Amino acid sequence: MDGIEEVLNGEALLKQIAILGSTGSIGRQTLAVVEAMPEDRFSVVALAAGSNIEELAKQVLRHHPEVVSVATAALAQTLTERLRSEGIAKLPEIHHGSAGMVAVATHPGATTLVSAAVGVVGLEATYAAVKAGKQVALSNKEVLVAAGEIVMAAARQANVELLPVDSEHNAIHQCMRAGRRGEVKRLVLTASGGPFRKTPLAEMAAATPEQALAHPNWRMGRRITIDSATLVNKGFEVIEAHWLFDMRPDQIEVVIHPQSTIHSMVEYVDGSILAQLGPTDMRMPIQYALTYPERAASNDMALEWAKLRRLDFEKVSTRRFPCLRLAREALRKKGAYPCAFNAADEVAVEAFLDRRLPFSGISEVIERVLTRTPKVRLSVISDVLAADSEARRMAAEEVNRMSARAAAV
C-alpha cells in the first residue's frame, strides 16, 4: 500500500492489526490506542507474546484475535486451558515459538504489523512481514540495528515503508514531511541523559540496578531503561536513523535534552530547523504510526505548556557515555558489528540487572566483544542469527571472566 492507507468511496478501510510483543509496554499501549479510537478504525487480528499468559488471555478475551502465539508449546497448552476456562466461544489458532511469531506477523488478514517484541527474537517475524508486503510500525530497535541492510533491501523490494514508533525517529519522520530528503542537512536525535546525567563518574561506575532503572522522564521496560542510562539506546537510534532515513553517520547528531520535550529535530540545507514537541507519552507516536498518513484527534495526550519553562541542550560526553562511541564505531564498520553491539549489550544488561556485572562493565563487555568480532558481511537473516549467537557466547565469556576477576579481589 506504499505506506498509505487505502480508501473506498472516500472512507478509510478498517486497518487489521497484528502485534509482536503484545504484553510488553509498547504492545499494551498499542492496544490502548486501538481501544481509544472509533471501533471502525482498527481490528486486532493477531497477537504474539512471550510468557505472560494472564495478560495475553485478557487481550484475547477483549479483542478476539484469530491467531495468537506464545513462547513455548507448554505455554500454548496453558493458554488454551485458560481460555477454555473462560468459556470463550471460539478459540483462536494458538501457535508457539519462532514459527508462531512468523504466523502472527504474516497473518493474511493483517494489513499492519506492530513490531514491539524486545530483542532479536522479533527479527525473523518482522522480516517475514516486510517480505509479505505488510506495513510495519517498528518499535523493535534490534530489527534495524542487527539487520538493517537486509531488512531495508527487502522493504524496497516489497515497496513497504517502515513507520518508526520510537519517539525520536517518529519525530524525524514527522519533520521530514516538510521537505525533500535531498534538502535535509542533518538529523538531531535528543537524549534525556537518563538518571546519571550529572552523577560523578566514580559514583556512576558503581551504580545499582535500582538507580539505573529510575529514569527521570519515561516509563519503559527494564532493558531499554538501562540502555537509556548508558546511552546505548541512542547508539541504536543512530544506527536505525542511518537505515530508516538513508543518512550518512556524520549527518546524525545526538544532543542531551533533559526535558525530553523535543523528541528530535531535522535541519534543512537553508538553515531551517524543524522540531517535534510532545508529552512523554508513547501513545502519541504509536497513534501516529497506526493512523499515518492521517492525523487522528486525541483527547488526553497534550503538552502542558504552563510547565514548559525552559529547553536545555548539552553536548554528549563520550567519557560519561562510551557506548555511544562504540555504536558509531560498529555502524562505521557495518557487517556483523552492529549485530554484535546489540547482542553484547543485551547479555551485559542482563548480567548487570542480576548483579553479576557492575554498571561500568556494560561498556567494557560491549567493547571486548566488538574487538573479538570478525569482519564479515551478513547477506541473509540466518547470517544475522548466527552472528547474534556468536556475539552472545563471547559476551557471556566476558561477563564470566569479569565476575571471576571481581570475586578474586
Secondary structure, 3 states (H helix, E strand, C coil): CCCCCCEECCEECCEEEEEECCCCHHHHHHHHHHHHCCCCCEEEEEEECCCCHHHHHHHHHHHCCCEEEECCHHHHHHHHHHHHHCCCCCCCEEEEHHHHHHHHHCCCCCCEEEECCCCHHHHHHHHHHHHCCCEEEECCCHHHHHHHHHHHHHHHHHCCCEEECCHHHHHHHHHHHHCCHHHEEEEEEEECCHHHCCCCHHHHHCCCHHHHCCCCCCCCCHHHHHHHHHCHHHHHHHHHHHHHHCCCHHHEEEEECCCCCEEEEEEECCCCEEEEECCCCCHHHHHHHHHCCCCCCCCCCCCCHHHCCCCCCECCCCCCCHHHHHHHHHHHHCCCHHHHHHHHHHHHHHHHHCCCCCCCHHHHHHHHHHHHCCCCCCCCHHHHHHHHHHHHHHHHHHHHHHHHHHHHC
